[in-house]
């Protein structure tokens, strides 16, 4: 029943893990006039993403598959824009955050459709919660970028 979407589920989990790591780095290293606002925002986001990672991994295990459990697994599967070579100025990190949120939101919605066809309500519920939170964070970040 779930075999056909377990690999996309692992990619999604890896992307959420990569986003978590990236956002935690933004929390530590962002620079600019709005440091305190962004520092707090990114802390809220990475703490929330950590919970979603755990939920996704446990769901993969509940479906009798193995969740990506090593950094090399995560790195191999994740598809987000890396921020290792960028300036950590506030506008640039927010732009990258928005772009990567949109990638994960799109993947979550696509995977939700696969689960719907299979009648997997539990995974759908997990994905709805993840997408809901990411859409809220994307909205907040986009609002920050408005002039």
ZAPATOR-269990 format. One line per 10 residues: number of its first residue (from 1); their letters; for each residue y negated, x negated, z of C-alpha. Coordinates in Angstrom, 3 decimals. Layout:
REM residues N
NUM) a) Y X Z | ...
END
This chain:
REM residues 147
1) xxxxxxxxxx) 0.000 0.000 0.000 | -2.561 -2.649 0.965 | -1.194 -5.612 -0.994 | -3.492 -5.137 -3.978 | -6.661 -5.497 -1.914 | -5.680 -8.041 0.708 | -6.932 -10.970 -1.382 | -10.367 -9.315 -1.903 | -10.351 -8.566 1.844 | -9.809 -12.277 2.558
11) xxxxxxxxxx) -12.668 -13.170 0.216 | -14.907 -10.666 1.991 | -13.940 -12.031 5.401 | -14.627 -15.581 4.177 | -18.015 -14.527 2.833 | -18.925 -12.871 6.135 | -17.823 -16.057 7.932 | -19.932 -18.183 5.560 | -22.907 -15.846 6.091 | -22.398 -16.063 9.868
21) xxxxxxxxxx) -22.437 -19.870 9.720 | -25.459 -19.931 7.443 | -27.413 -17.468 9.591 | -26.598 -19.409 12.750 | -27.970 -22.526 11.035 | -31.104 -20.606 10.064 | -31.448 -19.517 13.704 | -31.363 -23.139 14.857 | -33.406 -24.763 12.096 | -35.894 -22.317 10.559
31) xxxxxxxxxx) -39.500 -23.567 10.452 | -42.802 -21.833 9.968 | -45.437 -19.630 11.546 | -42.929 -16.877 12.238 | -40.330 -19.130 13.844 | -39.988 -17.023 16.987 | -39.509 -13.750 15.075 | -36.954 -15.240 12.690 | -35.204 -17.206 15.426 | -34.588 -13.938 17.307
41) xxxxxxxxxx) -33.699 -11.963 14.180 | -31.137 -14.511 13.016 | -29.609 -14.663 16.507 | -29.115 -10.888 16.491 | -27.523 -11.065 13.036 | -25.105 -13.938 13.686 | -23.876 -12.390 16.930 | -23.186 -9.144 15.081 | -21.488 -10.910 12.163 | -19.148 -12.674 14.578
51) xxxxxxxxxx) -17.826 -9.284 15.718 | -17.320 -8.181 12.107 | -15.386 -11.363 11.285 | -13.005 -10.707 14.150 | -12.533 -7.077 13.134 | -11.836 -8.023 9.503 | -9.353 -10.736 10.514 | -7.519 -8.399 12.878 | -7.334 -5.734 10.178 | -5.838 -8.228 7.730
61) xxxxxxxxxx) -3.216 -9.108 10.359 | -2.556 -5.424 11.098 | -1.764 -5.052 7.390 | 0.940 -7.762 7.736 | -1.012 -10.509 5.994 | -2.648 -13.671 7.280 | -6.391 -14.008 7.691 | -8.107 -17.179 6.499 | -7.819 -19.368 9.576 | -9.114 -22.796 8.613
71) xxxxxxxxxx) -12.442 -24.080 7.395 | -10.800 -25.181 4.161 | -9.493 -21.610 3.648 | -12.955 -20.182 4.278 | -14.607 -22.749 2.012 | -12.096 -22.162 -0.791 | -12.509 -18.373 -0.698 | -16.223 -17.916 0.046 | -18.650 -17.256 -2.814 | -22.113 -17.301 -1.229
81) xxxxxxxxxx) -25.100 -19.434 -2.168 | -25.115 -22.528 0.000 | -28.265 -23.525 1.822 | -27.417 -27.139 2.620 | -29.937 -28.586 0.179 | -32.834 -26.212 0.759 | -36.010 -26.372 2.733 | -35.655 -24.353 5.890 | -39.095 -22.847 5.478 | -39.148 -19.229 6.576
91) xxxxxxxxxx) -39.595 -17.538 3.194 | -36.799 -19.497 1.510 | -34.206 -18.799 4.211 | -35.069 -15.105 4.202 | -34.696 -15.000 0.392 | -31.264 -16.642 0.594 | -30.256 -14.329 3.431 | -31.210 -11.266 1.363 | -29.313 -12.540 -1.687 | -26.177 -13.308 0.313
101) xxxxxxxxxx) -26.352 -9.972 2.143 | -26.465 -8.238 -1.224 | -23.366 -10.134 -2.350 | -21.411 -9.113 0.751 | -22.659 -5.517 0.575 | -21.511 -5.265 -3.035 | -18.105 -6.716 -2.189 | -17.741 -4.393 0.791 | -18.501 -1.341 -1.336 | -16.094 -2.446 -4.054
111) xxxxxxxxxx) -13.339 -3.039 -1.521 | -14.121 0.316 0.078 | -13.343 1.963 -3.275 | -9.970 0.205 -3.425 | -9.168 1.398 0.083 | -10.223 4.929 -0.781 | -7.765 5.021 -3.678 | -5.006 3.837 -1.332 | -5.923 6.270 1.427 | -6.596 3.437 3.905
121) xxxxxxxxxx) -9.100 5.182 6.150 | -9.017 2.500 8.842 | -10.134 -0.285 6.497 | -12.692 2.047 4.928 | -14.168 2.671 8.378 | -14.394 -1.068 9.074 | -16.104 -1.634 5.726 | -18.551 1.234 6.242 | -19.614 -0.293 9.565 | -20.058 -3.759 8.023
131) xxxxxxxxxx) -22.036 -2.473 5.033 | -24.183 -0.266 7.280 | -25.173 -3.235 9.439 | -25.816 -5.534 6.471 | -27.937 -2.918 4.704 | -30.030 -2.591 7.867 | -30.482 -6.376 8.118 | -31.314 -6.605 4.406 | -33.949 -3.874 4.835 | -35.460 -5.725 7.803
141) xxxxxxx) -35.538 -9.006 5.859 | -37.070 -7.371 2.792 | -39.703 -5.743 4.998 | -40.526 -9.177 6.401 | -41.048 -10.492 2.851 | -43.569 -7.779 1.905 | -47.133 -8.967 1.735
END
